[in-house]
Amino acid sequence: MIVVGGGHNGLVAANYLGRAGARVLVLERRRVVGGAAITEETWPGFKINTFAYVAGLLRQEIVDDLQLPLYGYRTILYDPQYWMPFPNGRALKLWVDTDRAAAEVAKFSVKDARAYPKYVEYWDHVLELLEPLMLAPPAPLAEMFQLFSTPETETLVRDLFLRSAKDLLDEWFESDEVKAVLVPNAVIGTMCGPSTPGTAYVLAHHNVGNLDGHKQVWGFSVGGMGGITQALARAAVANGVQIRTGVAVKNFLVQRGRVTGVETSTGETISAKIVASNADARTTFLKLTPPGSLPAEFEKGVRQIRSRGAALKFNAALSALPEFTAEPGAPSDAHRSTVDIAPSLEYLEEGYQDAVEGRFSSKPFIEMLFQSALDPSVAPPGKHTLTCFVQYAPTELRGTDWDAFKATAAERVLDTIAEYAPNIRRVVEHWQVVTPKDIEAILGMTGGNIFQGDITPDQILSFRPVPGWAQYRTPLGGLYLCGSAAHPGGGVTGAAGHNAAQIMLEDWHGVSGPRTPTSS
Ligand SMILES: Cc1cc2nc3c(=O)[nH]c(=O)nc-3n(C[C@H](O)[C@H](O)[C@H](O)COP(=O)(O)OP(=O)(O)OC[C@H]3O[C@@H](n4cnc5c(N)ncnc54)[C@H](O)[C@@H]3O)c2cc1C
């Protein structure tokens, strides 16, 4: 079996296949495995999460099955989870502990502080329903909706799949600041504003985090996100998997409707009865699959997948931690938290509108973390790392291109941070900007979309990657999708790799029935 791409999902799939006794070869075109979940020593001594930066979504079942702690996987839960400064000099922090967080909320609205614990419970309830869907192929829609058959759960369906994050938050809270601190996960990585219907689901997608026994939380992978994928690679090798890096697959070899292997960019051909693609759906079916091999209707569905860039990364090496006006001292609670600069829903909506018109937001939403404040292994002694996820950044800029615009984007990010941490410029030693175009070129994620395709309700569950083909199989015999282009979508969850491997093993053992869209 060949796994094309050593992203975290490809590695998870390879692990399960190898454990089951299959002979597995992973081919990764980059020099390093991990895809978007890597850590690079971008400047001497500074270990930078070039792309993904926070852990929490990786399914605990996978961590346990693959015994990842034995291979170096370690995480740090941070607390507070969020720290958000406002232009009036105030800041709101959310602790992991619900009562402690509610006490902070009370500084902005006593009514909202009373609602907050119920809101956390509401999500616990939603996640009880959603979590079992993660590590299983998606059921057909009608079957899935049976999970939501009581009047109470019917409201959940409406909330999650049809409403916007703004609608949801307006129903729960009165304070603009409280809504602001709770909304970022509804739009992160997604070319939508908080008022766009469907963003309530994007929020749910990011709330399934689980770390150290806590739900709805995020943390760091010790040493950086590459710690996760390096552990997965070590486990894979222990499971008998062969990993080759620096090998790009140019195309699949296809005979009579079946994949028979791959051809690499250097012209090497490698035979295999089963090929799993960790590349996104557009790359897999429109670039790697020989033209004319797929049913026209399927190909049309693939072309219709929305895969829009929404964000860029600004990563930096710091001589010291910058001081936040609203939380004096360094390190402070802010440095040990996710700092979100997005002081209102309107701020996000305006940033989104800029991007719709082809501009980098004039007031960008910045999610920033200083991993070195809790994990000194990522920076030289006394120095620090800064990673910023910056939105909105459309795939194409009107009137210019991203390479020409990088320095301006960096200045805008620094100006925005300086409004809350005035000494930021003095502490930045080096910086890099990774644009949607870079994400596309380096990782092959179409449009620079960080999830291998939008995770809005029309592109999730049995609709992912295209309706009728959500169960990891494809119209080509022996070809499977094992990355986040398949259910349950993006984020470092490992779930797509896990689920794809189960289906591949079923087919490998000859259990599956005839190949039709509904059975696939
Ligand atoms: C900027 C950014 C920030 C993010 N932040 C977070 C975060 O903080 N937390 C989180 O949970 N998620 C985050 N995400 C999302 C998450 O990282 C991705 O959804 C996830 O890592 C995708 O994993 P994957 O294995 O499905 O695919 P990928 O990581 O895309 O891996 C695919 C692999 O296939 C390889 N490949 C592609 N084509 C070929 C070919 N022809 N031949 C050989 N190899 C090939 C690629 O090089 C790549 O290594 C972020 C993503 C980005 C881009």
The ligand as an SDF file (V2000), in Angstrom:
LIG
                    3D

 53 58  0  0  0  0  0  0  0  0999 V2000
   -1.5380   28.1090    8.6280 C   0  0  0  0  0  0  0  0  0  0  0  0
   -2.2920   26.9690    9.2630 C   0  0  0  0  0  0  0  0  0  0  0  0
   -2.6320   27.0390   10.6140 C   0  0  0  0  0  0  0  0  0  0  0  0
   -3.3520   26.0020   11.2020 C   0  0  0  0  0  0  0  0  0  0  0  0
   -3.5580   26.0080   12.5510 N   0  0  0  0  0  0  0  0  0  0  0  0
   -4.0540   24.8990   13.1550 C   0  0  0  0  0  0  0  0  0  0  0  0
   -3.9840   24.7450   14.5620 C   0  0  0  0  0  0  0  0  0  0  0  0
   -3.4250   25.5840   15.2770 O   0  0  0  0  0  0  0  0  0  0  0  0
   -4.5160   23.6160   15.1070 N   0  0  0  0  0  0  0  0  0  0  0  0
   -5.0990   22.6300   14.3400 C   0  0  0  0  0  0  0  0  0  0  0  0
   -5.5760   21.6280   14.8830 O   0  0  0  0  0  0  0  0  0  0  0  0
   -5.1450   22.7580   12.9950 N   0  0  0  0  0  0  0  0  0  0  0  0
   -4.6040   23.8360   12.3950 C   0  0  0  0  0  0  0  0  0  0  0  0
   -4.5660   23.9350   11.0240 N   0  0  0  0  0  0  0  0  0  0  0  0
   -5.2200   22.9090   10.2220 C   0  0  0  0  0  0  0  0  0  0  0  0
   -4.4270   21.6270   10.2240 C   0  0  0  0  0  0  0  0  0  0  0  0
   -3.0550   21.8990   10.3470 O   0  0  0  0  0  0  0  0  0  0  0  0
   -4.6740   20.8300    8.9460 C   0  0  0  0  0  0  0  0  0  0  0  0
   -6.0740   20.6750    8.7680 O   0  0  0  0  0  0  0  0  0  0  0  0
   -4.0480   19.4740    9.0500 C   0  0  0  0  0  0  0  0  0  0  0  0
   -2.7030   19.5460    9.4860 O   0  0  0  0  0  0  0  0  0  0  0  0
   -4.1210   18.7830    7.7020 C   0  0  0  0  0  0  0  0  0  0  0  0
   -3.5240   17.5270    7.8390 O   0  0  0  0  0  0  0  0  0  0  0  0
   -3.5700   16.4730    6.6660 P   0  0  0  0  0  0  0  0  0  0  0  0
   -2.6770   15.3510    7.0590 O   0  0  0  0  0  0  0  0  0  0  0  0
   -4.9660   16.1360    6.3540 O   0  0  0  0  0  0  0  0  0  0  0  0
   -2.9900   17.2150    5.3830 O   0  0  0  0  0  0  0  0  0  0  0  0
   -1.6730   18.0740    5.1480 P   0  0  0  0  0  0  0  0  0  0  0  0
   -1.1080   18.5630    6.4020 O   0  0  0  0  0  0  0  0  0  0  0  0
   -2.0720   19.0590    4.1000 O   0  0  0  0  0  0  0  0  0  0  0  0
   -0.6500   17.0310    4.5430 O   0  0  0  0  0  0  0  0  0  0  0  0
   -0.6730   16.6370    3.2080 C   0  0  0  0  0  0  0  0  0  0  0  0
    0.7130   16.1710    2.8690 C   0  0  0  0  0  0  0  0  0  0  0  0
    0.7110   15.6340    1.5570 O   0  0  0  0  0  0  0  0  0  0  0  0
    1.8960   16.0470    0.9020 C   0  0  0  0  0  0  0  0  0  0  0  0
    1.6540   15.9510   -0.5380 N   0  0  0  0  0  0  0  0  0  0  0  0
    0.7420   16.6540   -1.2590 C   0  0  0  0  0  0  0  0  0  0  0  0
    0.8250   16.3060   -2.5610 N   0  0  0  0  0  0  0  0  0  0  0  0
    1.7880   15.3540   -2.6490 C   0  0  0  0  0  0  0  0  0  0  0  0
    2.3350   14.6190   -3.7230 C   0  0  0  0  0  0  0  0  0  0  0  0
    1.9000   14.7980   -4.9920 N   0  0  0  0  0  0  0  0  0  0  0  0
    3.3290   13.7290   -3.4770 N   0  0  0  0  0  0  0  0  0  0  0  0
    3.7810   13.5190   -2.2050 C   0  0  0  0  0  0  0  0  0  0  0  0
    3.3050   14.2330   -1.1470 N   0  0  0  0  0  0  0  0  0  0  0  0
    2.3220   15.1330   -1.3640 C   0  0  0  0  0  0  0  0  0  0  0  0
    2.0970   17.4620    1.3990 C   0  0  0  0  0  0  0  0  0  0  0  0
    3.4300   17.8950    1.2060 O   0  0  0  0  0  0  0  0  0  0  0  0
    1.7240   17.3080    2.8710 C   0  0  0  0  0  0  0  0  0  0  0  0
    2.8300   16.9350    3.6590 O   0  0  0  0  0  0  0  0  0  0  0  0
   -3.7890   24.9110   10.4060 C   0  0  0  0  0  0  0  0  0  0  0  0
   -3.4170   24.8350    9.0740 C   0  0  0  0  0  0  0  0  0  0  0  0
   -2.6630   25.8460    8.4960 C   0  0  0  0  0  0  0  0  0  0  0  0
   -2.2520   25.7380    7.0530 C   0  0  0  0  0  0  0  0  0  0  0  0
  1  2  1  0
  2  3  1  0
  2 52  2  0
  3  4  2  0
  4  5  1  0
  4 50  1  0
  5  6  2  0
  6  7  1  0
  6 13  1  0
  7  8  2  0
  7  9  1  0
  9 10  1  0
 10 11  2  0
 10 12  1  0
 12 13  2  0
 13 14  1  0
 14 15  1  0
 14 50  1  0
 15 16  1  0
 16 17  1  0
 16 18  1  0
 18 19  1  0
 18 20  1  0
 20 21  1  0
 20 22  1  0
 22 23  1  0
 23 24  1  0
 24 25  2  0
 24 26  1  0
 24 27  1  0
 27 28  1  0
 28 29  2  0
 28 30  1  0
 28 31  1  0
 31 32  1  0
 32 33  1  0
 33 34  1  0
 33 48  1  0
 34 35  1  0
 35 36  1  0
 35 46  1  0
 36 37  1  0
 36 45  1  0
 37 38  2  0
 38 39  1  0
 39 40  1  0
 39 45  2  0
 40 41  1  0
 40 42  2  0
 42 43  1  0
 43 44  2  0
 44 45  1  0
 46 47  1  0
 46 48  1  0
 48 49  1  0
 50 51  2  0
 51 52  1  0
 52 53  1  0
M  END
$$$$
